[in-house]
Amino acid sequence: MKAFALFKKDWQSELRTRYAINALAMFILVTISVILFSIGQENISEYLTGGLLWVVIFFSAMSGLSRAFVSEEERGTTLTLQLIAKPSTIFSGKLLFNVLLVFIMNTAITILFFLLFESFIIRDSGTFIPSFILGNIGIAVSSTIIAAIISKASSKGTLYPVLSFPILLPLILTLLELTKFSIDGQPLDESLIELTVLFSYDMIMLTAGYMLFDFIWKD
């Protein structure tokens, strides 16, 4: 219940300030507009469009998910959270908030790609939907851990993408491969290895997050 209360507090705060939502919305609109203007009347391949989808998603996450713990440091509420809740509870609450934000953001990006890019055609949603769900969870978990680490650093803005790239790279590469399978119409049973890799990545990052967060949060 405390984790949900923390999630509710963060979500209500975000609805009042709209910092992350506005930053994400502007980044998504500007990035997709630049891509459209750059392409012009040229026909781009389906694979390239699928790759651009996850590039936009990756950099959108870099622009809006870093403040999960930074905001607590800026408001001076970190010590209060340490006193009233266990580290695992705090991590769970922040993770719930990031999961919701990631799903809203990535669903919006995917819908825009379907509407604006004629070459973005998913022929097998049975492969794309599970990979999309597992990918979003992986991005949210990894971003939450990294946000906790950089909240203690002095150069928060530059450190977040530097840490995120090597951690999220295996996830993004697997998602690119699964998106390619979805575009080709490859059925789910032929993509089980890649989906297993995604699921394993999510479980490893989630376990590492709960094991390490106590040390990160109190240092």
Number of C-alpha atoms within 10 A of each C-alpha: 8 14 19 16 13 21 22 16 14 20 19 12 12 15 12 9 11 13 13 19 17 13 14 23 16 12 18 22 12 12 14 19 13 12 12 14 9 10 11 9 8 8 10 13 12 19 19 13 19 24 18 17 20 20 14 19 21 19 16 22 24 18 17 22 26 25 23 24 24 20 14 16 14 11 8 11 12 16 12 10 15 13 9 11 14 13 21 16 19 23 25 20 22 25 24 22 22 29 20 15 21 25 18 13 20 23 16 13 21 18 10 15 19 13 10 13 15 13 17 21 18 19 15 17 18 15 25 23 13 16 25 20 14 20 25 24 25 26 25 27 28 23 29 27 25 22 23 21 20 21 24 16 12 9 10 16 15 10 17 22 20 11 16 19 14 10 16 17 12 14 20 21 13 17 24 21 17 25 28 21 21 24 21 15 17 19 16 18 10 11 17 13 11 15 21 13 15 26 17 14 21 22 15 13 18 19 13 14 22 16 13 13 20 15 10 16 19 11 8
